[in-house]
Amino acid sequence: MAFIDASGNMDRQGCRVFLILTHSCAGGVPLGIFITTNESTETVTQALELYNSLLDETSYFGRGAALGPAVFITDDSASERQALKNVYPDATLLLCVFHLLQAFWRFL
């Protein structure tokens, strides 16, 4: 299981910082980080493919970079979720409960 989320607007160029984390008994453990100039599906797909090129077949608990994590937990970013589907077509995508409740609260 991996968690992915982006943060941005930290510089004048509006770059996005993506964190990929997994769980452990000690809390979240970083798996990777990448910085992009935007959050479009094409850009995030290319960043994930480049990230995968750094990994070997023992990554993701032996699943390898081609299969990737079995489950991703994300927010409701359509471009981010589509990029994950492009790169990891067999992964199950779940919505993060925090982001789901945050969106609901904003709706109210």
MODELLER restraints for C-alpha pairs under 7 A, 6 or more apart:
rsr = mdl.restraints
at = mdl.atoms
rsr.add(forms.Gaussian(group=physical.xy_distance, feature=features.Distance(at['CA:1:A'], at['CA:22:A']), mean=6.12, stdev=0.5))
rsr.add(forms.Gaussian(group=physical.xy_distance, feature=features.Distance(at['CA:1:A'], at['CA:69:A']), mean=5.71, stdev=0.5))
rsr.add(forms.Gaussian(group=physical.xy_distance, feature=features.Distance(at['CA:1:A'], at['CA:70:A']), mean=6.11, stdev=0.5))
rsr.add(forms.Gaussian(group=physical.xy_distance, feature=features.Distance(at['CA:1:A'], at['CA:71:A']), mean=4.69, stdev=0.5))
rsr.add(forms.Gaussian(group=physical.xy_distance, feature=features.Distance(at['CA:1:A'], at['CA:72:A']), mean=5.81, stdev=0.5))
rsr.add(forms.Gaussian(group=physical.xy_distance, feature=features.Distance(at['CA:2:A'], at['CA:20:A']), mean=6.55, stdev=0.5))
rsr.add(forms.Gaussian(group=physical.xy_distance, feature=features.Distance(at['CA:2:A'], at['CA:21:A']), mean=5.53, stdev=0.5))
rsr.add(forms.Gaussian(group=physical.xy_distance, feature=features.Distance(at['CA:2:A'], at['CA:22:A']), mean=4.62, stdev=0.5))
rsr.add(forms.Gaussian(group=physical.xy_distance, feature=features.Distance(at['CA:2:A'], at['CA:69:A']), mean=6.36, stdev=0.5))
rsr.add(forms.Gaussian(group=physical.xy_distance, feature=features.Distance(at['CA:2:A'], at['CA:71:A']), mean=6.31, stdev=0.5))
rsr.add(forms.Gaussian(group=physical.xy_distance, feature=features.Distance(at['CA:2:A'], at['CA:72:A']), mean=4.90, stdev=0.5))
rsr.add(forms.Gaussian(group=physical.xy_distance, feature=features.Distance(at['CA:2:A'], at['CA:73:A']), mean=6.32, stdev=0.5))
rsr.add(forms.Gaussian(group=physical.xy_distance, feature=features.Distance(at['CA:3:A'], at['CA:20:A']), mean=5.58, stdev=0.5))
rsr.add(forms.Gaussian(group=physical.xy_distance, feature=features.Distance(at['CA:3:A'], at['CA:21:A']), mean=5.04, stdev=0.5))
rsr.add(forms.Gaussian(group=physical.xy_distance, feature=features.Distance(at['CA:3:A'], at['CA:22:A']), mean=6.03, stdev=0.5))
rsr.add(forms.Gaussian(group=physical.xy_distance, feature=features.Distance(at['CA:3:A'], at['CA:72:A']), mean=5.59, stdev=0.5))
rsr.add(forms.Gaussian(group=physical.xy_distance, feature=features.Distance(at['CA:3:A'], at['CA:73:A']), mean=4.78, stdev=0.5))
rsr.add(forms.Gaussian(group=physical.xy_distance, feature=features.Distance(at['CA:3:A'], at['CA:74:A']), mean=6.14, stdev=0.5))
rsr.add(forms.Gaussian(group=physical.xy_distance, feature=features.Distance(at['CA:4:A'], at['CA:18:A']), mean=6.84, stdev=0.5))
rsr.add(forms.Gaussian(group=physical.xy_distance, feature=features.Distance(at['CA:4:A'], at['CA:19:A']), mean=5.60, stdev=0.5))
rsr.add(forms.Gaussian(group=physical.xy_distance, feature=features.Distance(at['CA:4:A'], at['CA:20:A']), mean=4.54, stdev=0.5))
rsr.add(forms.Gaussian(group=physical.xy_distance, feature=features.Distance(at['CA:4:A'], at['CA:21:A']), mean=6.44, stdev=0.5))
rsr.add(forms.Gaussian(group=physical.xy_distance, feature=features.Distance(at['CA:4:A'], at['CA:73:A']), mean=6.52, stdev=0.5))
rsr.add(forms.Gaussian(group=physical.xy_distance, feature=features.Distance(at['CA:4:A'], at['CA:74:A']), mean=5.56, stdev=0.5))
rsr.add(forms.Gaussian(group=physical.xy_distance, feature=features.Distance(at['CA:5:A'], at['CA:18:A']), mean=5.61, stdev=0.5))
rsr.add(forms.Gaussian(group=physical.xy_distance, feature=features.Distance(at['CA:5:A'], at['CA:19:A']), mean=5.66, stdev=0.5))
rsr.add(forms.Gaussian(group=physical.xy_distance, feature=features.Distance(at['CA:5:A'], at['CA:20:A']), mean=6.97, stdev=0.5))
rsr.add(forms.Gaussian(group=physical.xy_distance, feature=features.Distance(at['CA:5:A'], at['CA:74:A']), mean=6.28, stdev=0.5))
rsr.add(forms.Gaussian(group=physical.xy_distance, feature=features.Distance(at['CA:5:A'], at['CA:75:A']), mean=6.90, stdev=0.5))
rsr.add(forms.Gaussian(group=physical.xy_distance, feature=features.Distance(at['CA:6:A'], at['CA:16:A']), mean=6.24, stdev=0.5))
rsr.add(forms.Gaussian(group=physical.xy_distance, feature=features.Distance(at['CA:6:A'], at['CA:17:A']), mean=5.40, stdev=0.5))
rsr.add(forms.Gaussian(group=physical.xy_distance, feature=features.Distance(at['CA:6:A'], at['CA:18:A']), mean=4.27, stdev=0.5))
rsr.add(forms.Gaussian(group=physical.xy_distance, feature=features.Distance(at['CA:6:A'], at['CA:19:A']), mean=6.43, stdev=0.5))
rsr.add(forms.Gaussian(group=physical.xy_distance, feature=features.Distance(at['CA:7:A'], at['CA:16:A']), mean=5.62, stdev=0.5))
rsr.add(forms.Gaussian(group=physical.xy_distance, feature=features.Distance(at['CA:7:A'], at['CA:17:A']), mean=5.28, stdev=0.5))
rsr.add(forms.Gaussian(group=physical.xy_distance, feature=features.Distance(at['CA:7:A'], at['CA:18:A']), mean=6.55, stdev=0.5))
rsr.add(forms.Gaussian(group=physical.xy_distance, feature=features.Distance(at['CA:8:A'], at['CA:14:A']), mean=6.24, stdev=0.5))
rsr.add(forms.Gaussian(group=physical.xy_distance, feature=features.Distance(at['CA:8:A'], at['CA:15:A']), mean=5.84, stdev=0.5))
rsr.add(forms.Gaussian(group=physical.xy_distance, feature=features.Distance(at['CA:8:A'], at['CA:16:A']), mean=4.37, stdev=0.5))
rsr.add(forms.Gaussian(group=physical.xy_distance, feature=features.Distance(at['CA:8:A'], at['CA:17:A']), mean=6.05, stdev=0.5))
rsr.add(forms.Gaussian(group=physical.xy_distance, feature=features.Distance(at['CA:9:A'], at['CA:15:A']), mean=6.37, stdev=0.5))
rsr.add(forms.Gaussian(group=physical.xy_distance, feature=features.Distance(at['CA:14:A'], at['CA:37:A']), mean=6.78, stdev=0.5))
rsr.add(forms.Gaussian(group=physical.xy_distance, feature=features.Distance(at['CA:15:A'], at['CA:35:A']), mean=6.70, stdev=0.5))
rsr.add(forms.Gaussian(group=physical.xy_distance, feature=features.Distance(at['CA:15:A'], at['CA:36:A']), mean=5.63, stdev=0.5))
rsr.add(forms.Gaussian(group=physical.xy_distance, feature=features.Distance(at['CA:15:A'], at['CA:37:A']), mean=4.46, stdev=0.5))
rsr.add(forms.Gaussian(group=physical.xy_distance, feature=features.Distance(at['CA:15:A'], at['CA:38:A']), mean=6.04, stdev=0.5))
rsr.add(forms.Gaussian(group=physical.xy_distance, feature=features.Distance(at['CA:16:A'], at['CA:35:A']), mean=5.57, stdev=0.5))
rsr.add(forms.Gaussian(group=physical.xy_distance, feature=features.Distance(at['CA:16:A'], at['CA:36:A']), mean=5.20, stdev=0.5))
rsr.add(forms.Gaussian(group=physical.xy_distance, feature=features.Distance(at['CA:16:A'], at['CA:37:A']), mean=6.12, stdev=0.5))
rsr.add(forms.Gaussian(group=physical.xy_distance, feature=features.Distance(at['CA:16:A'], at['CA:38:A']), mean=6.05, stdev=0.5))
rsr.add(forms.Gaussian(group=physical.xy_distance, feature=features.Distance(at['CA:16:A'], at['CA:39:A']), mean=6.75, stdev=0.5))
rsr.add(forms.Gaussian(group=physical.xy_distance, feature=features.Distance(at['CA:17:A'], at['CA:34:A']), mean=5.96, stdev=0.5))
rsr.add(forms.Gaussian(group=physical.xy_distance, feature=features.Distance(at['CA:17:A'], at['CA:35:A']), mean=4.53, stdev=0.5))
rsr.add(forms.Gaussian(group=physical.xy_distance, feature=features.Distance(at['CA:17:A'], at['CA:36:A']), mean=6.59, stdev=0.5))
rsr.add(forms.Gaussian(group=physical.xy_distance, feature=features.Distance(at['CA:18:A'], at['CA:33:A']), mean=5.52, stdev=0.5))
rsr.add(forms.Gaussian(group=physical.xy_distance, feature=features.Distance(at['CA:18:A'], at['CA:34:A']), mean=5.30, stdev=0.5))
rsr.add(forms.Gaussian(group=physical.xy_distance, feature=features.Distance(at['CA:18:A'], at['CA:35:A']), mean=6.18, stdev=0.5))
rsr.add(forms.Gaussian(group=physical.xy_distance, feature=features.Distance(at['CA:19:A'], at['CA:32:A']), mean=6.11, stdev=0.5))
rsr.add(forms.Gaussian(group=physical.xy_distance, feature=features.Distance(at['CA:19:A'], at['CA:33:A']), mean=4.67, stdev=0.5))
rsr.add(forms.Gaussian(group=physical.xy_distance, feature=features.Distance(at['CA:19:A'], at['CA:34:A']), mean=6.89, stdev=0.5))
rsr.add(forms.Gaussian(group=physical.xy_distance, feature=features.Distance(at['CA:20:A'], at['CA:30:A']), mean=6.04, stdev=0.5))
rsr.add(forms.Gaussian(group=physical.xy_distance, feature=features.Distance(at['CA:20:A'], at['CA:31:A']), mean=5.37, stdev=0.5))
rsr.add(forms.Gaussian(group=physical.xy_distance, feature=features.Distance(at['CA:20:A'], at['CA:32:A']), mean=5.11, stdev=0.5))
rsr.add(forms.Gaussian(group=physical.xy_distance, feature=features.Distance(at['CA:20:A'], at['CA:33:A']), mean=6.12, stdev=0.5))
rsr.add(forms.Gaussian(group=physical.xy_distance, feature=features.Distance(at['CA:21:A'], at['CA:28:A']), mean=5.94, stdev=0.5))
rsr.add(forms.Gaussian(group=physical.xy_distance, feature=features.Distance(at['CA:21:A'], at['CA:29:A']), mean=5.38, stdev=0.5))
rsr.add(forms.Gaussian(group=physical.xy_distance, feature=features.Distance(at['CA:21:A'], at['CA:30:A']), mean=4.39, stdev=0.5))
rsr.add(forms.Gaussian(group=physical.xy_distance, feature=features.Distance(at['CA:21:A'], at['CA:31:A']), mean=5.18, stdev=0.5))
rsr.add(forms.Gaussian(group=physical.xy_distance, feature=features.Distance(at['CA:22:A'], at['CA:28:A']), mean=5.60, stdev=0.5))
rsr.add(forms.Gaussian(group=physical.xy_distance, feature=features.Distance(at['CA:22:A'], at['CA:29:A']), mean=5.28, stdev=0.5))
rsr.add(forms.Gaussian(group=physical.xy_distance, feature=features.Distance(at['CA:22:A'], at['CA:30:A']), mean=6.48, stdev=0.5))
rsr.add(forms.Gaussian(group=physical.xy_distance, feature=features.Distance(at['CA:22:A'], at['CA:31:A']), mean=6.72, stdev=0.5))
rsr.add(forms.Gaussian(group=physical.xy_distance, feature=features.Distance(at['CA:23:A'], at['CA:29:A']), mean=6.07, stdev=0.5))
rsr.add(forms.Gaussian(group=physical.xy_distance, feature=features.Distance(at['CA:34:A'], at['CA:47:A']), mean=6.95, stdev=0.5))
rsr.add(forms.Gaussian(group=physical.xy_distance, feature=features.Distance(at['CA:39:A'], at['CA:79:A']), mean=6.84, stdev=0.5))
rsr.add(forms.Gaussian(group=physical.xy_distance, feature=features.Distance(at['CA:40:A'], at['CA:79:A']), mean=5.69, stdev=0.5))
rsr.add(forms.Gaussian(group=physical.xy_distance, feature=features.Distance(at['CA:41:A'], at['CA:79:A']), mean=4.48, stdev=0.5))
rsr.add(forms.Gaussian(group=physical.xy_distance, feature=features.Distance(at['CA:41:A'], at['CA:80:A']), mean=6.25, stdev=0.5))
rsr.add(forms.Gaussian(group=physical.xy_distance, feature=features.Distance(at['CA:41:A'], at['CA:82:A']), mean=6.38, stdev=0.5))
rsr.add(forms.Gaussian(group=physical.xy_distance, feature=features.Distance(at['CA:41:A'], at['CA:83:A']), mean=5.22, stdev=0.5))
rsr.add(forms.Gaussian(group=physical.xy_distance, feature=features.Distance(at['CA:44:A'], at['CA:80:A']), mean=6.67, stdev=0.5))
rsr.add(forms.Gaussian(group=physical.xy_distance, feature=features.Distance(at['CA:44:A'], at['CA:83:A']), mean=5.91, stdev=0.5))
rsr.add(forms.Gaussian(group=physical.xy_distance, feature=features.Distance(at['CA:45:A'], at['CA:83:A']), mean=4.70, stdev=0.5))
rsr.add(forms.Gaussian(group=physical.xy_distance, feature=features.Distance(at['CA:45:A'], at['CA:86:A']), mean=6.84, stdev=0.5))
rsr.add(forms.Gaussian(group=physical.xy_distance, feature=features.Distance(at['CA:45:A'], at['CA:87:A']), mean=6.52, stdev=0.5))
rsr.add(forms.Gaussian(group=physical.xy_distance, feature=features.Distance(at['CA:48:A'], at['CA:87:A']), mean=6.99, stdev=0.5))
rsr.add(forms.Gaussian(group=physical.xy_distance, feature=features.Distance(at['CA:49:A'], at['CA:87:A']), mean=6.79, stdev=0.5))
rsr.add(forms.Gaussian(group=physical.xy_distance, feature=features.Distance(at['CA:52:A'], at['CA:65:A']), mean=5.44, stdev=0.5))
rsr.add(forms.Gaussian(group=physical.xy_distance, feature=features.Distance(at['CA:55:A'], at['CA:65:A']), mean=5.96, stdev=0.5))
rsr.add(forms.Gaussian(group=physical.xy_distance, feature=features.Distance(at['CA:56:A'], at['CA:64:A']), mean=6.19, stdev=0.5))
rsr.add(forms.Gaussian(group=physical.xy_distance, feature=features.Distance(at['CA:56:A'], at['CA:65:A']), mean=6.42, stdev=0.5))
rsr.add(forms.Gaussian(group=physical.xy_distance, feature=features.Distance(at['CA:57:A'], at['CA:63:A']), mean=6.73, stdev=0.5))
rsr.add(forms.Gaussian(group=physical.xy_distance, feature=features.Distance(at['CA:57:A'], at['CA:64:A']), mean=3.93, stdev=0.5))
rsr.add(forms.Gaussian(group=physical.xy_distance, feature=features.Distance(at['CA:57:A'], at['CA:65:A']), mean=6.24, stdev=0.5))
rsr.add(forms.Gaussian(group=physical.xy_distance, feature=features.Distance(at['CA:58:A'], at['CA:64:A']), mean=5.45, stdev=0.5))
rsr.add(forms.Gaussian(group=physical.xy_distance, feature=features.Distance(at['CA:59:A'], at['CA:65:A']), mean=6.30, stdev=0.5))
rsr.add(forms.Gaussian(group=physical.xy_distance, feature=features.Distance(at['CA:60:A'], at['CA:68:A']), mean=5.95, stdev=0.5))
rsr.add(forms.Gaussian(group=physical.xy_distance, feature=features.Distance(at['CA:60:A'], at['CA:69:A']), mean=5.78, stdev=0.5))
rsr.add(forms.Gaussian(group=physical.xy_distance, feature=features.Distance(at['CA:67:A'], at['CA:88:A']), mean=6.16, stdev=0.5))
rsr.add(forms.Gaussian(group=physical.xy_distance, feature=features.Distance(at['CA:68:A'], at['CA:88:A']), mean=6.20, stdev=0.5))
rsr.add(forms.Gaussian(group=physical.xy_distance, feature=features.Distance(at['CA:69:A'], at['CA:91:A']), mean=6.42, stdev=0.5))
rsr.add(forms.Gaussian(group=physical.xy_distance, feature=features.Distance(at['CA:70:A'], at['CA:91:A']), mean=4.76, stdev=0.5))
rsr.add(forms.Gaussian(group=physical.xy_distance, feature=features.Distance(at['CA:70:A'], at['CA:92:A']), mean=6.21, stdev=0.5))
rsr.add(forms.Gaussian(group=physical.xy_distance, feature=features.Distance(at['CA:71:A'], at['CA:91:A']), mean=5.31, stdev=0.5))
rsr.add(forms.Gaussian(group=physical.xy_distance, feature=features.Distance(at['CA:71:A'], at['CA:92:A']), mean=4.69, stdev=0.5))
rsr.add(forms.Gaussian(group=physical.xy_distance, feature=features.Distance(at['CA:71:A'], at['CA:93:A']), mean=5.95, stdev=0.5))
rsr.add(forms.Gaussian(group=physical.xy_distance, feature=features.Distance(at['CA:72:A'], at['CA:91:A']), mean=6.85, stdev=0.5))
rsr.add(forms.Gaussian(group=physical.xy_distance, feature=features.Distance(at['CA:72:A'], at['CA:92:A']), mean=6.23, stdev=0.5))
rsr.add(forms.Gaussian(group=physical.xy_distance, feature=features.Distance(at['CA:72:A'], at['CA:93:A']), mean=4.96, stdev=0.5))
rsr.add(forms.Gaussian(group=physical.xy_distance, feature=features.Distance(at['CA:72:A'], at['CA:94:A']), mean=6.13, stdev=0.5))
rsr.add(forms.Gaussian(group=physical.xy_distance, feature=features.Distance(at['CA:73:A'], at['CA:93:A']), mean=5.98, stdev=0.5))
rsr.add(forms.Gaussian(group=physical.xy_distance, feature=features.Distance(at['CA:73:A'], at['CA:94:A']), mean=4.78, stdev=0.5))
rsr.add(forms.Gaussian(group=physical.xy_distance, feature=features.Distance(at['CA:73:A'], at['CA:95:A']), mean=5.57, stdev=0.5))
rsr.add(forms.Gaussian(group=physical.xy_distance, feature=features.Distance(at['CA:73:A'], at['CA:96:A']), mean=5.58, stdev=0.5))
rsr.add(forms.Gaussian(group=physical.xy_distance, feature=features.Distance(at['CA:74:A'], at['CA:94:A']), mean=6.35, stdev=0.5))
rsr.add(forms.Gaussian(group=physical.xy_distance, feature=features.Distance(at['CA:74:A'], at['CA:95:A']), mean=5.23, stdev=0.5))
rsr.add(forms.Gaussian(group=physical.xy_distance, feature=features.Distance(at['CA:74:A'], at['CA:96:A']), mean=5.45, stdev=0.5))
rsr.add(forms.Gaussian(group=physical.xy_distance, feature=features.Distance(at['CA:75:A'], at['CA:95:A']), mean=5.61, stdev=0.5))
rsr.add(forms.Gaussian(group=physical.xy_distance, feature=features.Distance(at['CA:75:A'], at['CA:96:A']), mean=5.58, stdev=0.5))
rsr.add(forms.Gaussian(group=physical.xy_distance, feature=features.Distance(at['CA:75:A'], at['CA:99:A']), mean=5.60, stdev=0.5))
rsr.add(forms.Gaussian(group=physical.xy_distance, feature=features.Distance(at['CA:76:A'], at['CA:95:A']), mean=6.62, stdev=0.5))
